């Protein structure tokens, strides 16, 4: 019975917060959330399940080990109002495997994403496409005659612009994106303090 009462109280608080929240806080915004997670079987499933069960969308997700073998860093991108982001952070902190949560978008941060593109290019345009890739900061990884594979590291906006421009000169055969990675520019770090 206590669990049901807690859920009702939480829902009432969320409704009250939502109804009294200023309109500027209801604006949907893209957020990069960094999560330190215990390196345990099922931990990622529990995070994804929390998002799914509450109807939140994960736009991108990247997980890798940290310098501490017991902890992984999960970086995810989602969109929502400030009220929704507060609710997501609070729900994540309740998960047993979650060590720490930080919304990178609340402060100065760096964001990078890697894209690999497989292109089909008219032979007459190969040099122009190669020149554009290099000028943009990308690299040609495989310039074979069957397909042209390139990479670019940049922000989501830079990668989207790069892909739009390339699509006007070549056929995009395959697109592989890593999803955003983010790191705070402040001295505060998302680490396990031990």
Number of C-alpha atoms within 10 A of each C-alpha: 5 7 8 9 10 11 11 12 12 12 12 12 12 16 12 11 13 17 10 9 13 12 10 9 14 14 12 15 13 13 19 24 24 24 25 22 25 21 19 11 9 11 17 18 10 16 18 15 13 16 17 12 8 10 9 16 13 13 14 15 17 14 17 10 15 15 9 11 9 12 21 22 23 21 24 21 20 19 17 18 18 20 17 17 19 14 14 20 16 12 14 20 15 10 14 11 20 21 19 17 21 18 21 20 18 12 11 11 14 14 17 17 18 17 20 19 21 21 22 20 20 12 9 8 12 17 11 11 20 17 14 16 18 14 10 15 11 19 18 17 13 13 14 9 11 11 16 21 20 19 21 23 19 19 18 17 10 15 20 12 12 18 17 12 13 17 14 9 16 18 14 19 14 11 12 11 16 14 20 22 23 21 19 19 12 9 6 7 11 17 16 12 5 3
